[in-house]
Amino acid sequence: MWWLIAVGAFGIFGVLTSFVEMGMLAVAALAATIAAGAGGNFLVQVVVFMVVAIVLLAFVRPVVVRHNNTPGTRTGIDALKGASAVVLERVDEHGGRIKLNGEVWSARTLDSTAVFEPGAQVDVADIVGATAVVM
């Protein structure tokens, strides 16, 4: 019965946190549940849990991590660099506002002599703090 509770706990924790390792531990707890149902004593159940968990973490986890972190996938601030935006309020070296990916950002120009008027398309060169540097 305790192994089934562990399956549920690992499974729920894995879903809530997106830790793939918790899913693997849930599978290991399920294997221990099967060992318990087959009549194995507590030591056998623990050994089954540990062996299944180690095998999954050693062999399956690297494949999952490699699949989820493919090269070239940009996230966070890196995903915003190079994106196009629309000027909402005049942007110059001192500041302004743009609409980037549906959100309003403060912005300033990369080139101190450049000025962009509302409606102009700009490209994001960098993100510094909460300010987009545009060109």
Beta strands, then each sheet from edge to edge (+ up, - down):
strand 1: 84-92
strand 2: 95-100
strand 3: 103-109
strand 4: 121-128
strand 5: 131-134
sheet 1: 1+ 2- 3+ 5+ 4- 1+
end
